[in-house]
C-alpha cells in the first residue's frame, strides 16, 4: 500500500474517533452542548470551575477539528477525481476545517478570560459588579452568536455538507473504493446542509427544532462514514 494511501486510511479512522472522544469528554465534564442553552452566569462559573482540565478538553476538540485539513488533502490526492472534482473537494474540505476551527477557538482562548472576569466581579460592589457582568455577557453572547452559531455551525454545516457531497461524487466517478460509499454520502451531506437553516430567517433567535434534531444524527452518520472510507481504503489498497 502506498504511504499516502495508508496515511489517508489512518486519518479517516483516527480523526472522527478523536473528535468524538473529545466531544464526549466535554459532554461529561461540561454538559456540552446542552450547557449552551443555560444562563451566561452558569456557563461562565462552570467553565471557571473546570480549570485547566476543561480548557485542555476544548483544545483537544479544536485540534481534532483542524486535523480535517491533512485528511481532506490526502483523501483528495488518493481519490484523484477528474473533471474539476479534485479542486472543488479540496477547497470545500479546507473551508470546512477552517470554519470549524474558528468556531471552536474562542473556548480555549477567549472564554477563560471572560470566565475569570465574571467570577472576579463577585468582589466588586453591586453597581460595579452589575456593570462589569453586563459588558462580559454582551461580549460572550456576541462571540457565541458569531463564532459559534454563524461560523462554526452555519458555515461549518454548509462546507462540511458540500464537501461530503463532492467527496461522494469523487468516489462514484473514480471507483477507487466501493461505489456505495459514494452514494451514502448524499443523504449525509443533505442532512448536514439542513443544519445550515437552524438559525436562519425566522428561526434566527431560537433555532429550528427539526434541524437541531437532525444535525447530531447526521454527524454520527458522517463520522461512521469516514471510518468506513478508511476501512475501505485498507481493504482496497
N, C-alpha and C positions, 0 to 999 in steps of 0.2 A: 504494500500500500504506500503510495507517495506520501511524503511527510506532510504536505499541506492538506491532504485529504484526512490523514489521521488527526491533525490538529483541528480541522473543521469538525470532525465527528466528536472529538473530545469536548470542544466548546459547546456544541449543540446539546450535549448531555449535561455538562457541568454548569453552564450559565443559568439555565432555568432552575436547576436544583439549588444553586447558590442563592438566586433571587428569592425563591420560595422559602428557603430556610431563614433568610434574613427577615422576610416578611412575617413569617410565623413567630420568629423570635420577638419582633416588635409587637405582634398581637398579644403575646403572653406578658411581656414586660410593660407595655404601654396601652394596651387595649386598642391598638391601631387596627383598622381605620375608624372604628366606632367613636373613638375619643374626639375625632374632628368635629363631631356634632355637639359636643359638650360646650359649656361656657368657657370663655377665654381664661377665667380665673382657675378653673380646674385643670385645663390643658397645661398652662404655664407652671402651675405649682407641681403638678405631677412630673412635668419634664424636669424641673429643677431638682426634685427629689430623686429622679432617676440617676443623676450624677454622670460620671464619665462612661459608665457601662451603657447607658441609654444612648449617649452620643455616638459611641462606637457601633452600636447596632444600626443607627441611621447611616453611619459611614459605610458599613457593610452593604446596606441596601443601595446606597449611591454607587459604590464601586461595581456591584453586580449589575446594575442598570447600564453603566458605562462599558461593561465587558461585552455588550452587544456590538460595540464598534469593531473589534477584531473578528467577532463571529460573523457579522454581516460581510466584511471584506473577504474573509476566507470562503464563506459559502458562495458568494458571488463568483469568485475565481473558480471554485470547484464545479459549479453548475455550468459556467461558461455559456450562458444563453446567447442566442443571436437576435438580430432584429431590434437592437436597442434595449432589450430587456435587462442586459447586464448593467448598463448605465443607470437605468431607471431604478432597478432594485437597489443598487449601491447608494444612490442619492437618498432614496426613501429610507433605507435602513440606517444610514448615518444620521439623518434628520431625526428619526425615531429615538435613537440612542441619546442624542444630544438634548432633545427637549425633555426626555425622561430624567436625565441628569440635572438639567436646570430646574426641573420641578422639585427635585429632592434636595438640592444643595443647601437650601435655606435651613434645613433641620439640623445638620451638624455644625453650621457656622453662624447663622443669624439668630435662630431661636434660643440657643443657650444664653446669649446676652440679654435678649428680651425677658427670658425667664428669671435671670438674676435680678434685673432691674424691677421686675414685677414683685418679687419677694422682698427686695430691699425697700420697697415703698411702704412695707409694714412699719418701718422705723420712722417714717415721716409723720408730721402732724396731719390730721384728717384732710384738710384742704389741699395741702401739697401732695399727699398720697393719692387723692382722687384725681388731681390734675395729671400726675405722672402716669397713673394707670390708664387714663383716657388716651394719652399720647401713645403709650405702649400698645394698647388694644387696637388703636387705629392702624399702627404700623403692622402689627401681627395679622390683622384681618386683611389688610391690603396685600401683604406678602402671600397669604394663603389664597386669596382670590386670583392674584396674578400668576404667581409661580406654581401654585398647587392646581387650581382648577383650570386656569387659562392655558398655561404652558404644559405642565406635567400631564394633566388629564385630557383636556380638549385636543391640544396638538399631539400629545402622546398617543392617544387612541387613533387620531387621524393618520399619522405617519406609520404607526405600527400596523394598523389595518391595511393601509395601502401597500406597505412592504410585504405583508403576508400574502396579499393577492398577487403582487408582482412575482414573489418567490414561487407561489403555486403555479403561475403561468410558466416560469422558467423550468420547473420540474416536469411539467406536462410536455413542453416542447423539446427538452433535451433528452429525456429518457435516461438520465444519469442514475436516478433512483426510481422506485416504483411509482407509476403514474397516479395511483390512487391517493398518494400523499399530496400530490399537487391539487387534485380535486377537493380533498379535505380542507385545503386552505381557504376555499371560497366561503363556506358558511362561517368559519372562524374569523376571517377578515371582515366579512359583512357585520358580524356581531360586534366586533371592535369599533367599526365605523358608526354603529348605532350609539355607542357610548359617547361619541362627539356631540350628540344632541342633548346630553343630560342637563347641561346648564345653558342652553341656548334659547333665545326668544322669551316666551312667557314662562319658561322654566328656569330663567337665569337666577332667580333668587333662591328657590327652594329645591330645584332639581327635578328631573323627570323620574319618578319611581321605577318605571319599566326599564329604562336604561341602567339605573342603579342596580337592578337585579340581574340584568344580562351581563354586564361587564365582568363581575367576578367569575362567572361560569365561563365566559369567553377566555379569560386569562388562564384559567386552569386548563382548558382545552388547548390553548396556544402553547402553554408550557409542555404539555404532553406531546403535542405535535412536533415541537423542536426536538424533544428527546427521541421521538420516533424517527425523525430525519437523521439524527446521529447514529442510531442503531442501523438504519437502512444503509448508510454510507459504510459502516463496518462490514455489513453482510454483502455489500456490492462494491468492493474496493476498486 
